[in-house]
Amino acid sequence: MPAAPRTNTPLPETPAPAPVPAGSRTVALGGTRQALLTLIKRHGELDVASLARGLGVSNVAIRQHLAGLEAAGQIEARMVRKAVGRPAKLYRLTGEGEKEFPQSSDVVALDLLARMEKIMGPEALEELFKARLKDLSKTYQQRMAAAKTWDEKLKILARIRDEEGYLANVESVKTADGSQKQVLVEHHCPVASIAKQHPMVCRYEMELFRRVLGDPTLKRSEHILSGGHACAYESEAQNKK
């Protein structure tokens, strides 16, 4: 991700970072620096106070680790204006920082898909992804069998995807009319390289979610490959209830 340009133009109005629970479980994933990267990955951008609260350490300790990550080129910062008070410095991952997260789509996988398409034609790739969709649907539905409501299904789906490396969770988002909607958020895409070369990956992912949730109105409201911080999914039908 390119660094934000440094100019003398007025700072944009930017909402404060979302609250981060104290003592985040990300510390268990490795050292403090890895925990910082994971926390930023989950939230897109965070300030020092939010990071300190999330990891349960002091602001001074956080700044020391951030300095090391900046020096390594894994994070970058930008200044934003808050509604009240002084401008805040928000930290986000760079392309180098993204490399710390699992990428299951390596050169070999891409090469095999390219060769398959060349030898057997694009129809063969479609059949491959259709077969994968069928198998995943069956596996997911088995795990979701005990769920009685749409919300329960969504939480189980998020758990499955989190286990698969997507850093997934369900977030409750306030709508314009004051109600709450449930959104499935995937903060990481371990198959991003494949999806860039073969966009059908994203199409079949959407179809998978619609099938297992039994919800044809499910839509993607944010997309990593389109420049978003995450992939987010919400239901038009459920949000109207």
C-alpha positions as CSV (number, residue, x, y, z in Angstrom):
1,M,0.0,0.0,0.0
2,P,1.6,3.3,-1.0
3,A,2.3,5.9,1.7
4,A,-0.1,8.8,2.1
5,P,1.3,11.9,0.4
6,R,2.6,14.6,2.7
7,T,1.1,17.9,1.8
8,N,0.1,21.1,3.5
9,T,-3.6,20.6,2.6
10,P,-6.1,20.5,5.5
11,L,-6.4,17.1,7.1
12,P,-9.6,15.1,6.3
13,E,-12.3,14.5,8.8
14,T,-11.9,10.9,9.8
15,P,-14.0,8.8,12.3
16,A,-12.1,7.7,15.4
17,P,-10.8,4.1,15.4
18,A,-13.3,1.4,16.4
19,P,-12.9,0.4,20.1
20,V,-10.5,-2.4,20.7
21,P,-11.2,-4.8,23.5
22,A,-8.5,-4.7,26.3
23,G,-6.1,-7.6,26.3
24,S,-6.7,-8.8,22.8
25,R,-6.2,-12.5,22.2
26,T,-3.8,-11.7,19.3
27,V,-0.9,-11.6,21.8
28,A,-1.1,-15.4,21.8
29,L,-0.3,-15.5,18.1
30,G,3.4,-14.7,18.7
31,G,5.5,-11.8,20.0
32,T,4.2,-8.3,20.6
33,R,5.2,-7.1,17.2
34,Q,3.3,-9.9,15.5
35,A,0.3,-9.1,17.8
36,L,0.5,-5.5,16.7
37,L,0.5,-6.4,13.1
38,T,-2.5,-8.7,13.6
39,L,-4.5,-6.1,15.5
40,I,-3.9,-3.5,12.8
41,K,-4.8,-6.1,10.2
42,R,-8.1,-6.7,11.9
43,H,-9.0,-3.1,12.2
44,G,-7.4,-1.5,9.2
45,E,-6.0,1.5,11.0
46,L,-5.4,2.2,14.7
47,D,-3.8,4.8,16.9
48,V,-1.3,4.2,19.8
49,A,-4.0,4.3,22.5
50,S,-6.2,1.7,20.8
51,L,-3.2,-0.6,20.2
52,A,-2.1,-0.2,23.8
53,R,-5.5,-1.0,25.1
54,G,-5.9,-4.0,22.7
55,L,-2.6,-5.6,23.9
56,G,-2.8,-4.5,27.5
57,V,0.5,-2.7,27.5
58,S,1.6,0.9,28.0
59,N,1.6,3.6,25.3
60,V,5.4,3.9,25.6
61,A,5.9,0.2,25.0
62,I,3.6,0.4,21.9
63,R,5.5,3.3,20.5
64,Q,8.8,1.4,20.8
65,H,7.4,-1.5,18.9
66,L,5.8,0.7,16.3
67,A,9.1,2.4,15.7
68,G,10.7,-1.0,15.0
69,L,7.9,-2.0,12.6
70,E,8.2,1.3,10.8
71,A,11.9,0.9,10.4
72,A,11.3,-2.5,9.0
73,G,8.9,-1.1,6.5
74,Q,6.0,-3.2,7.8
75,I,3.7,-0.3,8.8
76,E,3.1,3.3,7.9
77,A,1.3,6.2,9.6
78,R,-0.9,9.1,8.5
79,M,-2.2,12.0,10.4
80,V,-6.0,12.5,10.5
81,R,-8.3,15.1,12.0
82,K,-10.7,14.0,14.7
83,A,-14.0,15.6,15.4
84,V,-12.7,16.8,18.8
85,G,-9.1,17.4,20.0
86,R,-5.8,17.2,18.3
87,P,-5.1,15.3,15.1
88,A,-4.3,11.6,15.6
89,K,-1.7,9.4,14.0
90,L,-3.1,6.2,12.6
91,Y,-1.0,3.1,11.7
92,R,-1.7,0.7,8.9
93,L,0.1,-2.2,7.2
94,T,2.3,-1.8,4.2
95,G,2.7,-4.5,1.5
96,E,5.7,-5.7,3.5
97,G,3.6,-6.1,6.6
98,E,0.9,-8.0,4.7
99,K,3.6,-10.7,3.9
100,E,3.5,-11.7,7.6
101,F,0.1,-13.2,7.1
102,P,-0.4,-16.7,5.5
103,Q,-0.6,-16.8,1.7
104,S,-1.8,-20.2,0.5
105,S,-1.8,-19.1,-3.1
106,D,1.9,-19.5,-4.0
107,V,3.6,-19.6,-7.4
108,V,3.1,-23.4,-7.8
109,A,-0.7,-23.1,-7.3
110,L,-0.9,-20.3,-9.9
111,D,1.3,-22.2,-12.3
112,L,-0.9,-25.3,-12.0
113,L,-4.1,-23.3,-12.7
114,A,-2.5,-21.6,-15.6
115,R,-1.4,-24.8,-17.1
116,M,-4.8,-26.4,-16.5
117,E,-6.5,-23.5,-18.3
118,K,-4.1,-23.7,-21.2
119,I,-4.4,-27.4,-21.7
120,M,-8.0,-28.0,-20.9
121,G,-9.6,-24.6,-21.4
122,P,-11.3,-22.1,-19.1
123,E,-14.3,-24.5,-18.8
124,A,-12.1,-26.8,-16.8
125,L,-11.4,-24.1,-14.3
126,E,-15.1,-23.4,-13.9
127,E,-15.7,-27.1,-13.2
128,L,-12.9,-27.2,-10.7
129,F,-14.3,-24.3,-8.7
130,K,-17.8,-25.7,-9.0
131,A,-16.6,-29.0,-7.5
132,R,-14.8,-27.1,-4.7
133,L,-18.0,-25.1,-4.0
134,K,-20.0,-28.4,-3.7
135,D,-17.6,-30.0,-1.3
136,L,-17.2,-26.8,0.9
137,S,-21.0,-26.3,1.0
138,K,-21.4,-29.8,2.4
139,T,-18.6,-29.4,4.9
140,Y,-19.9,-26.0,6.1
141,Q,-23.5,-27.1,6.3
142,Q,-22.6,-30.1,8.4
143,R,-20.9,-27.8,11.0
144,M,-23.9,-25.4,10.8
145,A,-26.6,-28.1,11.2
146,A,-27.3,-27.3,14.8
147,A,-27.9,-23.5,14.2
148,K,-31.5,-22.5,14.5
149,T,-31.3,-18.9,13.4
150,W,-29.6,-16.9,10.6
151,D,-27.5,-15.1,13.2
152,E,-26.3,-18.4,14.7
153,K,-25.4,-19.6,11.2
154,L,-23.4,-16.4,10.5
155,K,-21.4,-16.8,13.7
156,I,-20.5,-20.4,12.9
157,L,-19.6,-19.4,9.4
158,A,-17.3,-16.7,10.8
159,R,-15.7,-19.3,13.1
160,I,-15.0,-21.6,10.2
161,R,-13.5,-18.9,8.1
162,D,-11.4,-17.7,11.0
163,E,-10.0,-21.2,11.4
164,E,-9.1,-21.2,7.7
165,G,-7.0,-18.1,8.0
166,Y,-9.3,-15.3,7.0
167,L,-9.3,-13.5,10.3
168,A,-13.1,-13.5,10.3
169,N,-15.6,-12.3,12.8
170,V,-19.2,-11.0,13.0
171,E,-19.5,-7.3,13.6
172,S,-22.7,-5.4,14.7
173,V,-22.9,-2.2,12.7
174,K,-25.3,0.7,13.4
175,T,-27.4,1.7,10.4
176,A,-28.7,5.1,9.4
177,D,-32.1,4.5,11.1
178,G,-30.5,3.5,14.4
179,S,-30.9,-0.2,14.1
180,Q,-28.2,-2.8,14.1
181,K,-27.1,-5.1,11.3
182,Q,-24.8,-8.1,11.5
183,V,-21.9,-8.1,9.1
184,L,-19.5,-11.0,8.3
185,V,-16.0,-9.4,8.0
186,E,-12.9,-11.2,6.7
187,H,-9.8,-9.1,7.5
188,H,-7.4,-11.2,5.5
189,C,-7.5,-13.1,2.2
190,P,-5.1,-16.1,2.1
191,V,-6.0,-16.7,-1.5
192,A,-5.6,-13.1,-2.7
193,S,-2.9,-14.0,-5.4
194,I,-5.2,-16.6,-7.0
195,A,-8.2,-14.3,-6.8
196,K,-6.3,-11.5,-8.6
197,Q,-5.6,-13.9,-11.5
198,H,-8.9,-15.7,-11.3
199,P,-11.8,-13.4,-10.1
200,M,-14.1,-16.4,-10.2
201,V,-12.7,-17.3,-6.7
202,C,-14.6,-14.3,-5.3
203,R,-17.7,-15.2,-7.2
204,Y,-17.8,-18.7,-5.9
205,E,-17.0,-17.5,-2.4
206,M,-20.2,-15.4,-2.5
207,E,-22.2,-18.3,-3.8
208,L,-20.8,-20.5,-1.0
209,F,-22.0,-18.1,1.6
210,R,-25.4,-17.7,0.1
211,R,-25.9,-21.4,0.0
212,V,-24.9,-22.3,3.5
213,L,-26.8,-19.3,5.0
214,G,-29.8,-20.0,2.7
215,D,-29.8,-16.3,1.8
216,P,-29.8,-15.2,-1.9
217,T,-29.8,-11.5,-0.8
218,L,-26.4,-11.7,0.7
219,K,-24.1,-9.1,-0.8
220,R,-20.4,-8.0,-0.5
221,S,-20.2,-4.4,0.8
222,E,-16.4,-4.2,1.0
223,H,-13.8,-6.0,-1.0
224,I,-10.0,-6.4,-0.4
225,L,-9.2,-6.8,-4.1
226,S,-11.1,-3.5,-4.8
227,G,-8.9,-1.6,-2.2
228,G,-10.9,-2.3,1.0
229,H,-9.4,-3.1,4.3
230,A,-11.5,-6.3,4.5
231,C,-14.2,-8.3,2.7
232,A,-17.5,-7.6,4.3
233,Y,-20.8,-9.4,3.7
234,E,-24.3,-8.4,4.8
235,S,-27.9,-9.6,4.1
236,E,-30.4,-7.2,2.6
237,A,-33.3,-9.5,3.7
238,Q,-32.1,-9.8,7.3
239,N,-31.4,-6.1,7.7
240,K,-35.0,-5.3,6.7
241,K,-36.3,-7.3,9.7
